[in-house]
Amino acid sequence: MDTHSIDISVISLANPWLDWVPASDAAKAARDINDEVDNECGKFPGRLFAFGTLPLSGGKEVIIEEIKRLKTLKYMRGVILGTTGLGKGLDDAELLPVFKALKEERLPVFLHPHYGLPNELYGERAGEYGHVLPLALGFPMETTIAVTRMILSGVFEAVPELEIIIAHSGGTLPFLAGRIESCIEHDAHLKAEGKLGPQRKTVWKILEKNVYLDAVVYGDVGLKAAIEVNGKDRVMFGTDNPFFPPLGEAGAKWGSVETNYAAIKGALGSGEDAEAALGGNAVRVLNLKV
């Protein structure tokens, strides 16, 4: 943080989170992790805040109990969630009570991918290309598919005030939002199911009202698309730390972080809008104050 002139960070457990923990251990594992992270933030008051970890394998009652407890911890400002939810995806009806509890406690979801796409999609020579294909393409598409399933299943109608912060500038959602919306509007199956009536929130409206995006897209072209769809007041600087460190000299500035700075400057210049993306939006949305 000091190397890159970052005053405040919101930290979390890294993937794969707790969807693999035996159900009987989930509640204690989440409590222990969240308490430890909250205590760590307390060592640097005002500099560190956190997204809590949910006991996903413990069932919805256990999850909701931990959500309520998270609200009592001093430095927790939301939760981190993967795309599989309770194992069946974020469009799983069993998740709706969890989403409602998060809305009631005013805890946003930070959505981050983990499982990517099936390896066979990358072709027989994929092993020659390191992690580029799954990280550059698999993660963003995993996110895009997960959120589109939420949209199609009506999550944002059922929980209209749910707040979700999507990693990596929304995957490919900003670029594909128009195509997704058009496909929904022209789908005979959805029409026959009665899902195309006036009660439906459009993809555009969901991106405008329910979604925030981090600015971890490593280029001003992609970031401009995210801002165009989401709004200047809903985009937040991020680092993806501890991923993408320098491959050379230890202690050097991270090219990945500096690229994110450059993308914000290229997309927003150096005025008030850039300052908001670099910190003001996150401070406002996540209440990053002690």
C-alpha positions in Angstrom: 0.0 0.0 0.0 2.8 2.4 0.9 4.7 1.6 -2.3 1.7 2.5 -4.4 0.4 5.4 -2.4 -2.8 3.5 -1.3 -4.3 5.0 1.9 -7.1 2.4 2.5 -7.6 -1.2 1.4 -10.6 -3.5 1.7 -9.2 -7.0 2.2 -10.8 -10.5 2.1 -10.0 -14.1 2.2 -8.8 -15.3 -1.3 -10.6 -18.0 -3.3 -11.8 -20.8 -2.9 -13.4 -19.4 0.3 -15.4 -21.9 2.3 -17.6 -23.8 -0.2 -15.5 -26.9 0.3 -15.6 -27.1 4.2 -17.7 -29.9 5.8 -21.1 -28.5 6.8 -20.4 -29.2 10.5 -17.3 -27.1 10.5 -18.5 -24.2 8.3 -19.9 -21.9 11.1 -16.8 -22.0 13.2 -14.5 -21.7 10.3 -16.3 -18.5 9.1 -16.4 -17.0 12.6 -12.7 -17.7 13.3 -11.6 -16.2 9.9 -13.9 -13.2 10.2 -12.8 -12.4 13.7 -9.1 -12.8 12.8 -9.5 -10.5 9.7 -11.4 -8.0 11.8 -8.7 -8.0 14.4 -6.0 -7.6 11.8 -7.8 -4.5 10.4 -7.9 -3.1 14.0 -4.1 -3.1 14.0 -4.2 -0.4 11.3 -7.3 1.6 12.1 -8.6 3.6 9.2 -6.3 1.9 6.7 -7.8 -1.6 6.5 -11.4 -2.7 6.2 -12.7 -6.1 5.0 -15.3 -8.2 3.2 -16.5 -11.1 5.4 -16.4 -14.8 4.5 -19.7 -16.8 4.6 -20.1 -20.4 5.8 -21.5 -21.4 2.5 -21.6 -25.2 3.1 -23.4 -24.8 6.4 -26.8 -24.0 5.0 -28.8 -20.8 4.7 -29.7 -20.5 8.4 -26.0 -20.7 9.4 -25.1 -18.2 6.7 -27.8 -15.7 7.8 -26.6 -16.0 11.4 -23.1 -15.1 10.4 -24.3 -12.2 8.2 -26.0 -10.7 11.2 -22.9 -11.2 13.3 -20.7 -9.6 10.7 -22.6 -6.4 11.1 -21.4 -6.3 14.7 -17.7 -6.4 13.7 -16.0 -3.1 13.5 -14.3 -3.3 10.1 -16.6 -5.5 8.0 -18.1 -3.7 5.1 -19.6 -6.5 3.0 -19.1 -10.1 2.1 -17.1 -11.9 -0.6 -18.8 -14.5 -2.7 -17.9 -16.8 -5.5 -20.0 -17.6 -8.5 -21.2 -21.1 -7.4 -23.0 -19.8 -4.3 -24.2 -22.8 -2.3 -23.0 -25.1 -5.1 -25.7 -24.5 -7.8 -24.9 -21.0 -8.9 -26.1 -17.5 -7.9 -29.5 -18.1 -9.5 -30.3 -20.8 -6.9 -33.6 -20.1 -5.2 -32.0 -21.3 -1.9 -29.8 -18.2 -2.0 -32.7 -15.7 -2.0 -33.0 -15.6 1.8 -29.2 -15.0 2.0 -29.4 -12.1 -0.5 -32.4 -10.7 1.5 -30.4 -10.9 4.7 -27.5 -9.1 3.1 -29.8 -6.3 1.9 -31.4 -6.0 5.3 -28.0 -5.7 7.0 -26.8 -3.3 4.2 -23.8 -5.5 3.4 -22.8 -5.4 -0.3 -21.6 -8.6 -2.1 -18.1 -8.5 -3.7 -18.4 -11.1 -6.4 -15.1 -12.7 -7.5 -14.6 -15.7 -9.9 -12.7 -18.8 -9.0 -13.5 -21.9 -11.1 -13.2 -20.4 -14.6 -14.4 -22.4 -17.6 -13.8 -26.1 -18.5 -10.1 -26.5 -19.5 -11.0 -28.3 -22.7 -12.5 -25.1 -24.1 -8.9 -23.7 -24.4 -7.7 -26.3 -26.8 -5.1 -29.0 -26.8 -2.1 -26.6 -26.6 -3.5 -24.6 -23.7 -0.9 -26.0 -21.4 1.8 -24.2 -23.4 0.4 -20.8 -22.4 0.7 -20.7 -18.7 -2.3 -19.2 -16.9 -3.2 -16.6 -19.6 -6.3 -18.2 -21.0 -8.1 -19.1 -17.8 -7.2 -15.8 -16.1 -7.7 -13.5 -19.0 -10.7 -15.2 -20.5 -12.0 -17.9 -18.1 -12.5 -15.6 -15.1 -14.3 -12.8 -16.9 -16.6 -15.2 -18.7 -17.3 -17.1 -15.4 -18.4 -13.8 -13.9 -20.5 -12.8 -16.9 -22.3 -16.1 -17.0 -23.0 -16.1 -13.2 -24.4 -12.6 -13.1 -26.5 -13.2 -16.3 -28.0 -16.2 -14.6 -28.9 -14.0 -11.6 -30.6 -11.6 -14.0 -32.5 -14.3 -15.9 -33.8 -15.9 -12.7 -35.2 -12.6 -11.3 -32.9 -12.2 -8.3 -32.9 -8.4 -8.8 -36.7 -8.3 -8.9 -36.9 -10.5 -5.8 -34.3 -8.4 -3.9 -34.5 -5.0 -5.6 -32.1 -3.3 -3.4 -29.3 -5.9 -3.4 -25.9 -4.3 -4.0 -23.2 -6.3 -5.8 -19.7 -5.2 -6.6 -18.4 -7.2 -9.5 -14.7 -7.9 -9.9 -12.6 -7.2 -13.0 -15.0 -4.5 -14.2 -17.9 -6.9 -14.6 -16.1 -9.5 -16.7 -17.6 -8.9 -20.2 -21.0 -7.5 -19.0 -20.4 -3.9 -20.0 -19.6 -5.0 -23.5 -22.3 -7.6 -23.9 -25.1 -5.9 -21.9 -26.9 -4.8 -25.1 -26.7 -8.3 -26.6 -27.9 -10.0 -23.4 -30.8 -7.5 -23.2 -31.8 -8.1 -26.9 -31.6 -11.9 -26.5 -33.9 -11.7 -23.4 -36.4 -9.5 -25.2 -36.6 -11.9 -28.2 -36.7 -15.2 -26.3 -40.0 -17.1 -26.9 -39.4 -19.4 -23.9 -39.1 -16.4 -21.5 -42.2 -14.8 -23.0 -44.2 -18.1 -22.6 -43.0 -18.2 -19.0 -44.4 -14.7 -18.4 -41.0 -13.3 -17.6 -41.0 -10.4 -20.1 -43.7 -8.3 -18.5 -43.3 -4.8 -17.0 -42.1 -6.2 -13.7 -38.8 -7.2 -15.3 -35.8 -5.0 -14.6 -33.7 -4.6 -17.8 -30.0 -5.5 -17.9 -29.3 -1.7 -18.2 -31.4 -0.9 -15.1 -29.7 -3.6 -13.0 -26.2 -2.4 -14.0 -27.3 1.2 -13.2 -29.0 0.5 -9.9 -27.7 -2.7 -8.3 -24.2 -3.1 -9.6 -20.8 -1.5 -8.8 -17.7 -2.4 -10.7 -14.1 -2.4 -9.7 -11.6 -0.8 -12.1 -9.4 -3.9 -12.5 -9.5 -4.1 -16.2 -5.9 -2.9 -17.0 -6.8 -0.6 -19.8 -8.7 2.7 -20.4 -10.7 1.2 -23.3 -12.4 -1.4 -21.1 -12.7 1.0 -18.3 -14.5 3.5 -20.5 -17.0 0.9 -21.4 -17.5 0.0 -17.7 -18.0 3.7 -16.8 -20.4 4.2 -19.8 -22.6 1.4 -18.6 -22.3 1.8 -14.8 -21.6 5.5 -14.2 -18.6 7.5 -12.9 -19.9 7.3 -9.4 -20.1 3.4 -9.3 -16.5 2.4 -10.4 -13.8 1.8 -7.8 -10.0 1.4 -8.1 -8.6 -2.1 -7.2 -5.3 -3.9 -7.3 -6.1 -7.7 -7.5 -3.3 -8.0 -4.9 -1.7 -10.5 -4.2 -2.1 -11.7 -7.8 0.0 -10.4 -10.7 3.2 -9.4 -8.8 6.3 -8.4 -10.7 8.2 -11.3 -12.2 11.5 -9.5 -11.6 13.0 -7.5 -8.8 11.4 -7.9 -5.3 10.1 -4.8 -3.8 9.5 -3.0 -7.1 6.3 -1.3 -8.0 3.7 -3.7 -9.4 3.1 -3.1 -13.1 -0.4 -4.4 -12.7 -1.3 -1.8 -10.1 0.3 1.0 -12.0 -1.6 -0.1 -15.1 -4.8 0.4 -13.2 -3.8 3.9 -12.2 -3.0 4.6 -15.8 -6.4 3.2 -17.0 -8.3 5.5 -14.6 -6.2 8.5 -15.8 -6.8 7.6 -19.4 -10.5 7.1 -18.9 -11.3 10.0 -16.5 -8.3 12.4 -16.6 -7.1 13.8 -13.3 -10.1 15.7 -12.0 -12.9 15.0 -9.5 -14.2 12.0 -11.5 -10.8 10.3 -11.3 -10.5 11.1 -7.6 -13.9 9.5 -7.0 -12.8 6.3 -8.9 -9.5 6.3 -7.0 -11.2 6.4 -3.6 -14.2 8.6 -3.1 -16.7 6.2 -4.5 -15.5 3.3 -2.3 -15.4 5.5 0.8 -19.0 6.5 0.1 -20.5 3.2 -0.9 -18.6 1.1 1.7 -18.5 3.7 4.5 -14.7 3.4 4.9 -14.5 5.4 8.1 -13.7 4.2 11.6 
